[in-house]
């Protein structure tokens, strides 16, 4: 158990809908990362927040957005969902600075199925 | 951007044998290389990492080597056990303009250890 928690575990929804995925980092960790894992794209970095501020952005679609709240939990919002958004979404956290070379610890993931 | 290639995609070994997984990266500025183990239905678990100022690191049955000149790094697992069966991912990160900590992952290796 990494100490990173994610809810919900599974999410089934329809195309065109909007969902929110939630993540709580390990106690004391200031940085939160979101990754998408799909069969065709593998594990891909989406976005990083550090202490409430966006720190780095990857291949995140405009339909997706994220934020980190004062209590350091983070939410990933996915809107206008398409079939291709079906994937595992992982949150990770790291301790101090959120800078390169800091170990990232992953949560158990949320499996999103878009029908 | 960074590109990480991982080989082989599947690896089957007999219990007690060694397993080696290799990764190459494209960006010479990459300086942090973690390895993750992912079991079915779980999130990636950090098992070992290495930084570019070190050529080799060992933790019990697991070792990682890094060749910066050739831009490749490898995971070595000795005395494999059935519980080592999982998908293993290599990753790389580098210092960017925004000092974020995004990881670029390889495609994964499915390791099967036969009793």
HADDOCK unambig.tbl for C-alpha pairs under 7 A between the chains (distance, minus, plus):
assign (segid A and resid 42 and name CA) (segid B and resid 107 and name CA) 6.03 0.50 0.50
assign (segid A and resid 43 and name CA) (segid B and resid 105 and name CA) 6.15 0.50 0.50
assign (segid A and resid 44 and name CA) (segid B and resid 104 and name CA) 6.98 0.50 0.50
assign (segid A and resid 45 and name CA) (segid B and resid 102 and name CA) 6.37 0.50 0.50
assign (segid A and resid 45 and name CA) (segid B and resid 103 and name CA) 6.58 0.50 0.50
assign (segid A and resid 55 and name CA) (segid B and resid 98 and name CA) 6.78 0.50 0.50
assign (segid A and resid 55 and name CA) (segid B and resid 100 and name CA) 5.53 0.50 0.50
assign (segid A and resid 56 and name CA) (segid B and resid 98 and name CA) 6.64 0.50 0.50
assign (segid A and resid 56 and name CA) (segid B and resid 100 and name CA) 4.96 0.50 0.50
assign (segid A and resid 98 and name CA) (segid B and resid 100 and name CA) 6.60 0.50 0.50
assign (segid A and resid 98 and name CA) (segid B and resid 101 and name CA) 6.12 0.50 0.50
assign (segid A and resid 99 and name CA) (segid B and resid 99 and name CA) 5.58 0.50 0.50
assign (segid A and resid 99 and name CA) (segid B and resid 100 and name CA) 5.38 0.50 0.50
assign (segid A and resid 99 and name CA) (segid B and resid 101 and name CA) 5.17 0.50 0.50
assign (segid A and resid 100 and name CA) (segid B and resid 93 and name CA) 6.43 0.50 0.50
assign (segid A and resid 100 and name CA) (segid B and resid 94 and name CA) 5.82 0.50 0.50
assign (segid A and resid 100 and name CA) (segid B and resid 95 and name CA) 5.37 0.50 0.50
assign (segid A and resid 100 and name CA) (segid B and resid 99 and name CA) 6.45 0.50 0.50
assign (segid A and resid 100 and name CA) (segid B and resid 100 and name CA) 6.09 0.50 0.50
assign (segid A and resid 100 and name CA) (segid B and resid 101 and name CA) 4.32 0.50 0.50
assign (segid A and resid 101 and name CA) (segid B and resid 32 and name CA) 5.12 0.50 0.50
assign (segid A and resid 101 and name CA) (segid B and resid 93 and name CA) 6.88 0.50 0.50
assign (segid A and resid 101 and name CA) (segid B and resid 101 and name CA) 6.89 0.50 0.50
assign (segid A and resid 105 and name CA) (segid B and resid 45 and name CA) 6.94 0.50 0.50
assign (segid A and resid 105 and name CA) (segid B and resid 46 and name CA) 6.66 0.50 0.50
assign (segid A and resid 106 and name CA) (segid B and resid 43 and name CA) 5.86 0.50 0.50
assign (segid A and resid 106 and name CA) (segid B and resid 44 and name CA) 5.91 0.50 0.50
assign (segid A and resid 106 and name CA) (segid B and resid 45 and name CA) 6.60 0.50 0.50
assign (segid A and resid 107 and name CA) (segid B and resid 43 and name CA) 5.64 0.50 0.50
assign (segid A and resid 108 and name CA) (segid B and resid 42 and name CA) 5.19 0.50 0.50
assign (segid A and resid 108 and name CA) (segid B and resid 43 and name CA) 4.38 0.50 0.50
assign (segid A and resid 109 and name CA) (segid B and resid 43 and name CA) 5.98 0.50 0.50
